[in-house]
Amino acid sequence: LVTGDNFIQLFLGWEGVGLASYLLINFWFTRLQANKAAIKAMLVNRVGDFGLALGIMGCFTIFQTVDFSTIFARASAFSEPHHYFIFCNMRFHAITVICILLFIGAVGKSAQIGLHTRLPDAMEGPTPVSALIHAATMVTA
């Protein structure tokens, strides 16, 4: 997740963190409440992951690459107001839309704004490990 130099590696690491969270919450798989909490966490994380995936696709559409250094080098050329996504006969600045979608991904993974509903149930797993993974990877992602 951290050492990737492109969005594809970031996304694979991102999904790995989500999978680790699901497996951790469902550690005691014989408990019905743990199963429900794990499924809820996975579904809420999918909302953020979908936003991140759309943001990555938007980056690829605009910049023709998913490499961070290339995108950062080309970003200033695409800040002009003639780069738009058109949706429902409305024009949206492409860079703004991409940034909002990437932000939705971060919001989903760190359980912010509307995607925090999984947090009370997330402590169904072993407490020390749950605190470690959520503090080290989920909240700071």
C-alpha positions in Angstrom: 0.0 0.0 0.0 2.7 2.5 1.0 5.5 1.4 -1.3 3.6 1.3 -4.5 4.5 3.8 -7.2 1.3 3.6 -9.1 -2.4 3.4 -8.5 -2.7 -0.3 -9.3 -0.3 -1.3 -6.5 -2.0 1.2 -4.2 -5.4 -0.4 -5.0 -4.2 -3.9 -4.4 -2.7 -2.9 -1.1 -5.9 -1.1 -0.3 -8.0 -4.2 -0.9 -5.5 -6.2 1.2 -6.1 -3.9 4.1 -9.9 -4.3 3.6 -9.6 -8.1 3.5 -7.4 -8.1 6.7 -10.1 -6.0 8.4 -12.8 -8.5 7.3 -10.8 -11.5 8.4 -10.0 -9.9 11.8 -13.6 -8.9 12.6 -14.7 -12.4 11.6 -12.0 -14.0 13.8 -14.6 -15.8 15.9 -16.6 -17.0 12.9 -18.9 -19.2 14.9 -20.5 -16.1 16.5 -23.4 -14.7 14.5 -22.7 -11.1 15.6 -19.1 -11.4 14.4 -20.3 -12.6 11.0 -22.8 -9.8 10.6 -20.2 -7.2 11.7 -17.7 -8.5 9.2 -20.2 -8.4 6.3 -21.2 -4.9 7.3 -17.6 -3.7 7.4 -16.9 -5.3 4.0 -20.0 -3.7 2.4 -19.2 -0.2 3.9 -15.6 -0.5 2.7 -16.8 -1.4 -0.8 -18.4 2.1 -1.1 -15.1 3.7 -0.5 -13.3 1.2 -2.7 -15.7 2.0 -5.5 -15.0 5.7 -5.2 -11.2 4.9 -5.3 -11.6 2.7 -8.3 -13.6 5.4 -10.2 -10.9 7.9 -9.3 -8.2 5.6 -10.6 -10.2 5.1 -13.8 -10.6 8.9 -14.1 -6.8 9.4 -13.7 -6.2 6.8 -16.4 -8.8 8.5 -18.7 -7.3 11.9 -18.3 -3.6 11.2 -17.9 -3.3 7.9 -19.8 -1.2 6.5 -17.0 -1.6 5.3 -13.4 2.0 6.1 -12.4 2.2 8.7 -9.6 5.2 10.6 -10.8 3.8 11.0 -14.3 0.4 12.1 -13.1 2.0 14.7 -10.8 4.2 16.0 -13.6 1.2 16.3 -16.0 -1.3 17.6 -13.5 -0.6 21.3 -14.1 -1.3 21.0 -17.8 -4.8 19.6 -17.0 -5.7 22.3 -14.6 -7.1 24.5 -17.4 -10.8 24.8 -17.5 -11.3 23.0 -20.8 -10.9 19.5 -19.3 -14.3 18.4 -18.2 -16.4 15.3 -17.5 -19.9 15.7 -18.8 -22.7 14.1 -16.7 -26.4 14.9 -17.1 -25.7 17.8 -19.4 -23.5 19.4 -16.7 -19.8 20.0 -17.0 -17.6 19.1 -14.1 -13.9 19.9 -13.9 -12.0 16.6 -14.4 -9.3 17.2 -11.8 -12.0 18.1 -9.2 -14.0 15.0 -9.9 -11.0 12.8 -9.7 -9.9 14.3 -6.4 -13.4 13.9 -4.9 -13.5 10.3 -5.9 -10.1 9.6 -4.4 -11.3 11.4 -1.3 -14.3 9.1 -1.1 -11.9 6.2 -1.1 -10.0 7.6 1.8 -13.2 8.4 3.7 -14.4 4.8 3.3 -11.2 3.3 4.5 -10.8 5.6 7.5 -14.5 5.4 8.4 -15.2 9.1 8.2 -18.3 11.2 7.4 -21.1 8.8 6.3 -19.0 5.6 6.2 -18.4 5.2 9.9 -21.3 2.9 10.6 -19.1 -0.2 10.7 -16.9 1.1 13.6 -19.0 0.0 16.6 -19.3 -3.5 15.2 -15.6 -3.6 14.2 -14.5 -4.6 17.7 -16.0 -8.1 17.4 -12.5 -9.5 16.7 -9.7 -9.8 19.3 -9.3 -6.3 20.9 -5.5 -6.0 20.8 -5.2 -7.0 17.1 -8.2 -5.0 16.2 -6.8 -1.9 17.8 -3.5 -2.5 16.0 -4.8 -3.0 12.5 -7.3 -0.2 12.7 -4.8 2.3 14.1 -1.9 1.3 11.9 -3.6 0.8 8.5 -7.3 1.8 8.4 -7.3 5.2 10.1 -4.0 6.4 8.7 -4.5 5.1 5.1 
